[in-house]
Structure formats: structure tokens, C-alpha cells
Amino acid sequence: KNISVRLSQELVKEAEELSKLSKVDKSAIIREALERGLAEVKLKSALELFSEGKVSTSEAAAIAGLSTGEMMDELVRRGVRSGITREDIKGSLEKAFKAIK
């Protein structure tokens, strides 16, 4: 789907430079940047909601588009702490067991 987006002159210039260096279409460069940026925005939102205790590990993983294990790795990597309860762990294990049945 096509949409219009206003970009700063600096971003357009950077995309053009990368396009020339990598011999890839400028639109492809911008699409990849948006995809990577959106993934990071989703992860950041999931991490914030988790750290505020608003979502469980598995819910944060779903928001971020990650598996629960990947989300747990990301939490450790970024030093995010939360009041993970036994209920959180129990819920995650129950979902995992349902998935393998």
C-alpha cells in the first residue's frame, strides 16, 4: 500500500547516500528503516508496559512480536526489572504447554 510521509531533508539525504553506496533503491532503504524502527517502537512499548506491571511477560512478547523466551532475553539484556510473580511464570508455562499439545 502506498502512503505519503513527510521526511526531513536530512533523512532523505541519508537515504539517498545509502542508496548510492549499497546500490539499492531509496524506497527500499526507507522501508527497511521504517520496519526496523517500528519493531523497536513495539519493543520499547512492550518493555515499558511490562516494567509498569501492566502486562505479563507473554503479553509483552506478543506486543513486541517476539516469543516469550526472546522477550525474557531482551528483558535481561536491557536490565528491565519487574515484579515477576509466580502467577506470571505459571501463566507463561501454561501457554507453553498448550502450544505443544
Wavefront OBJ file of the C-alpha trace (Angstrom):
o trace
v 0.000 0.000 0.000
v 1.247 3.471 -0.806
v 1.186 6.257 1.766
v 2.662 9.728 1.828
v 5.077 10.712 4.565
v 6.941 13.962 5.064
v 10.611 13.364 5.813
v 13.228 15.854 6.859
v 15.730 16.855 4.191
v 18.455 15.247 6.305
v 16.720 11.845 6.319
v 16.147 11.997 2.572
v 19.816 12.864 2.017
v 20.950 9.976 4.224
v 18.647 7.560 2.402
v 19.986 8.766 -0.946
v 23.587 8.296 0.219
v 22.884 4.771 1.465
v 21.049 4.015 -1.747
v 24.072 5.008 -3.847
v 26.538 3.125 -1.637
v 24.537 -0.093 -1.469
v 23.037 0.192 -4.969
v 19.582 -0.353 -3.501
v 16.519 1.713 -4.317
v 15.977 4.664 -1.961
v 12.428 3.468 -1.259
v 13.753 0.094 -0.135
v 16.177 1.834 2.236
v 13.356 3.898 3.732
v 11.041 0.849 4.017
v 13.727 -1.116 5.862
v 14.360 1.808 8.217
v 10.635 2.066 8.968
v 10.329 -1.674 9.568
v 13.301 -1.706 11.934
v 12.088 1.439 13.660
v 8.588 0.068 14.124
v 9.993 -3.142 15.600
v 11.975 -1.069 18.092
v 8.930 1.081 18.947
v 6.871 -2.074 19.577
v 9.623 -3.499 21.782
v 10.004 -0.246 23.711
v 6.245 -0.092 24.345
v 6.207 -3.711 25.483
v 9.153 -3.120 27.827
v 7.514 -0.046 29.349
v 4.186 -1.788 29.865
v 5.935 -4.775 31.407
v 8.080 -2.687 33.734
v 4.966 -0.793 34.873
v 3.320 -4.114 35.695
v 0.542 -3.546 33.158
v 1.278 -6.672 31.118
v 2.814 -10.081 31.746
v 5.927 -11.385 30.054
v 3.903 -13.306 27.493
v 1.671 -10.294 26.787
v 4.731 -8.070 26.349
v 6.179 -10.653 23.984
v 3.004 -10.612 21.895
v 3.080 -6.794 21.713
v 6.722 -6.857 20.613
v 6.189 -9.709 18.152
v 8.629 -11.970 19.999
v 8.429 -15.363 21.640
v 8.213 -15.350 25.434
v 11.787 -16.662 25.627
v 13.051 -13.912 23.318
v 11.217 -11.343 25.430
v 12.788 -12.697 28.606
v 16.222 -12.486 26.969
v 15.507 -8.889 25.956
v 14.413 -8.005 29.498
v 17.674 -9.368 30.884
v 19.768 -7.720 28.154
v 18.207 -4.315 28.854
v 18.211 -4.725 32.621
v 14.444 -4.337 32.918
v 13.173 -5.499 36.258
v 9.628 -6.060 37.275
v 7.731 -7.779 39.977
v 7.562 -11.069 38.097
v 5.304 -13.204 40.169
v 4.731 -16.899 40.324
v 1.456 -16.228 38.518
v 3.371 -14.687 35.599
v 5.607 -17.723 35.365
v 2.669 -20.084 35.793
v 0.732 -18.290 33.023
v 3.688 -18.440 30.668
v 4.207 -22.147 31.361
v 0.528 -22.900 30.850
v 0.579 -21.149 27.463
v 3.731 -23.046 26.505
v 2.185 -26.398 27.446
v -0.967 -25.570 25.470
v 1.169 -24.683 22.462
v 2.914 -28.071 22.427
v -0.242 -30.139 22.867
l 1 2 3 4 5 6 7 8 9 10 11 12 13 14 15 16 17 18 19 20 21 22 23 24 25 26 27 28 29 30 31 32 33 34 35 36 37 38 39 40 41 42 43 44 45 46 47 48 49 50 51 52 53 54 55 56 57 58 59 60 61 62 63 64 65 66 67 68 69 70 71 72 73 74 75 76 77 78 79 80 81 82 83 84 85 86 87 88 89 90 91 92 93 94 95 96 97 98 99 100 101
